[in-house]
């Protein structure tokens, strides 16, 4: 039986702004056991009066010693996210527990060459970004496509890095679907993700890609349904949902 995850003190080593209201916290946690792309952690805040609040956040980068990264955007009336997304500074300490989760994970070093399809809605791109980044360390990177659905161009997380990776020879295919406002010159008008978005330039169901879908519950259910509709085996589709 696996030992339970322990609470550790993590120091905020770096803060990176991703969008106007979302940012990535780079944490250093002594004794961190490592993690797989797709896993998550619990973060705990303790008030002066002893009140504690715990929230779960996906890890958005692969294991790197004592270093781990989470991306956060504020939730209206939230107890934790507004503080993490707006007030935490380098040098601050947080409590972290993990890694957690063993179903929604991908290890690019497992030697399986099957293509990988990642579909994220909004902040659901965070664990998928860990997979994109982890792919770079694989001896023979599997073909990978990331499809990210966002409201508008200024809502893209990791935009510069994803554009750079996509431009590299043999890099991942990165596509963005804009649901409310598309950038100037966009061929596709704004609208919800549809079956043609998944199929262009994705893989056929016969190619049996491993599919990972993450985002709000309604988004995940819709995308998973479309994938099954065109023949993707349900046991090849792994999902993570929130909200």
C-alpha positions in Angstrom: 0.0 0.0 0.0 1.3 3.5 -0.9 2.2 5.7 2.0 -0.2 8.7 2.5 1.0 12.0 1.1 2.5 14.2 3.8 2.1 18.0 4.3 5.4 19.9 3.5 6.4 23.5 3.7 7.1 24.9 0.3 8.8 28.3 -0.4 7.6 30.4 -3.3 10.7 30.7 -5.5 9.2 32.5 -8.5 5.9 34.0 -9.7 5.1 34.2 -13.4 2.2 36.1 -14.8 0.2 34.0 -17.4 -2.7 36.4 -18.1 -4.0 39.5 -16.5 -5.5 37.6 -13.6 -3.7 34.2 -13.7 -0.2 33.3 -12.7 2.1 30.4 -12.0 3.7 29.8 -8.7 7.0 28.0 -8.7 7.5 26.3 -5.4 10.5 24.6 -3.7 9.6 21.8 -1.3 12.4 19.9 0.4 11.9 16.2 0.3 9.5 16.4 -2.6 9.2 12.8 -3.9 8.6 13.7 -7.5 5.4 13.4 -9.6 4.0 12.4 -13.0 2.5 14.8 -15.5 -1.2 15.1 -14.8 -1.0 14.7 -11.0 -2.1 17.4 -8.6 -1.4 18.7 -5.1 -3.3 20.2 -2.2 -2.3 23.6 -1.0 -3.3 24.6 2.6 -3.5 28.1 4.0 -3.8 28.7 7.8 -5.2 32.0 9.2 -3.9 33.7 12.3 -6.9 32.3 14.2 -6.1 28.8 13.2 -8.7 28.5 10.4 -7.5 26.4 7.5 -8.5 26.2 3.9 -7.4 23.5 1.5 -7.7 23.6 -2.3 -6.4 21.2 -5.1 -4.3 22.5 -8.0 -2.9 20.6 -11.0 0.8 20.5 -11.4 1.7 22.3 -14.7 5.3 21.1 -15.1 7.1 17.8 -14.9 9.1 16.7 -11.9 12.3 18.7 -11.3 13.9 17.8 -8.0 12.3 19.8 -5.2 10.6 22.2 -7.7 6.9 22.1 -8.6 4.6 24.5 -10.4 0.9 25.3 -10.1 -1.1 27.9 -12.1 -3.9 29.8 -10.4 -6.6 32.2 -11.4 -9.0 33.8 -8.8 -12.4 32.4 -8.3 -15.1 34.8 -7.2 -15.7 34.7 -3.5 -12.9 32.1 -3.2 -11.0 31.7 0.1 -7.7 30.5 -1.4 -7.4 31.4 -5.1 -7.5 35.3 -4.8 -4.7 35.1 -2.3 -2.6 32.8 -4.4 -3.3 34.7 -7.7 -2.9 38.2 -6.3 -1.0 38.4 -3.0 1.6 35.6 -2.8 5.2 36.8 -3.3 8.6 35.1 -3.7 9.8 34.0 -0.3 6.4 33.3 1.1 5.7 29.8 2.5 2.8 27.6 1.7 1.9 24.1 2.8 1.7 21.5 0.1 0.6 17.8 0.1 1.1 15.4 -2.8 1.5 14.2 -5.4 -2.1 13.1 -5.7 -3.9 11.2 -8.4 -2.9 8.2 -10.4 -5.5 8.0 -13.2 -5.1 11.2 -15.2 -1.4 10.8 -15.7 1.0 10.3 -18.7 4.6 9.2 -18.5 6.3 9.9 -21.9 9.1 7.6 -20.8 6.9 4.5 -20.8 8.0 3.6 -24.3 4.5 3.5 -25.8 4.6 5.4 -29.2 0.9 5.9 -29.5 -0.1 9.5 -30.4 -1.5 11.7 -27.6 -4.4 14.0 -27.9 -4.8 16.7 -25.2 -8.0 18.8 -25.0 -8.3 21.5 -22.4 -11.0 24.0 -21.5 -9.8 27.2 -19.9 -7.7 26.5 -16.8 -8.0 22.8 -17.6 -4.9 23.3 -19.7 -2.7 23.2 -16.6 -2.1 19.4 -16.2 -2.0 19.1 -20.0 0.9 21.6 -20.1 2.8 19.3 -17.7 2.4 16.6 -20.3 3.5 18.9 -23.2 6.6 19.8 -21.2 7.3 16.2 -20.1 7.3 15.1 -23.7 10.5 17.0 -24.4 12.5 14.6 -22.1 11.3 11.4 -23.8 13.9 9.5 -25.8 11.4 9.2 -28.7 8.7 11.8 -28.3 5.2 10.5 -29.2 3.2 12.6 -31.7 1.2 15.0 -29.5 -1.6 17.6 -30.2 -2.9 20.1 -27.7 -6.3 21.7 -28.4 -7.1 24.5 -26.0 -10.5 26.2 -25.8 -10.5 29.7 -24.4 -12.9 32.7 -24.5 -10.5 35.2 -26.0 -6.8 35.5 -27.0 -5.9 37.2 -23.8 -7.1 34.1 -21.9 -4.4 31.8 -23.3 -2.2 30.3 -20.6 1.5 29.6 -21.5 0.9 31.2 -24.9 4.5 32.2 -25.7 6.0 28.9 -24.7 3.4 26.9 -26.5 3.9 28.9 -29.7 7.6 28.4 -29.4 7.3 24.7 -28.9 4.9 24.3 -31.8 7.4 26.0 -34.1 10.2 23.6 -33.3 10.9 20.7 -35.7 9.0 17.7 -34.3 7.2 19.8 -31.8 3.7 19.4 -30.6 0.7 20.5 -32.7 -1.0 23.4 -30.8 -4.4 24.6 -31.8 -6.7 27.1 -30.0 -10.4 27.4 -30.2 -11.8 30.8 -29.3 -15.4 30.7 -28.0 -16.2 34.5 -27.7 -13.6 36.6 -29.4 -11.1 35.4 -32.0 -7.9 37.3 -32.9 -7.8 39.4 -36.1 -7.4 37.3 -39.2 -8.6 34.1 -37.6 -10.2 31.6 -40.1 -12.5 30.0 -37.6 -15.2 32.2 -36.1 -15.7 32.3 -32.4 -17.8 29.4 -31.0 -17.8 26.3 -28.9 -15.5 23.4 -29.7 -17.0 21.0 -32.3 -16.2 17.7 -33.9 -14.3 19.2 -36.8 -12.1 21.0 -34.3 -11.2 17.6 -32.8 -10.6 15.9 -36.1 -8.4 18.7 -37.6 -5.5 17.7 -37.8 -6.1 15.0 -35.1 -5.8 11.3 -35.4 -8.4 8.8 -36.5 -10.0 6.6 -33.9 -8.3 3.7 -35.6 -4.9 5.2 -34.6 -6.0 4.6 -31.0 -4.5 7.8 -29.6 -4.4 8.3 -25.8 -6.8 11.1 -25.1 -6.7 13.4 -22.1 -9.6 15.9 -21.5 -9.6 18.4 -18.7 -11.8 21.4 -17.9 -15.3 22.3 -16.5 -17.6 19.3 -16.1 -19.9 20.3 -19.0 -16.9 20.8 -21.3 -15.4 17.4 -20.4 -18.6 15.6 -20.9 -19.2 17.2 -24.3 -15.7 16.5 -25.6 -15.7 13.0 -24.3 -19.0 12.4 -26.0 -17.7 13.6 -29.3 -14.6 11.4 -29.1 -16.7 8.3 -28.4 -19.2 9.3 -31.2 -16.4 9.1 -33.8 -15.1 5.8 -32.5 -12.5 6.5 -29.9 -12.6 3.6 -27.3 -13.9 4.9 -23.9 -11.0 3.2 -22.2 -8.5 5.4 -24.2 -10.1 8.6 -22.9 -9.1 9.9 -19.5 -10.8 12.9 -18.0 -10.3 15.4 -15.2 -13.1 17.8 -14.4 -13.9 20.6 -12.0 -16.8 23.0 -11.3 
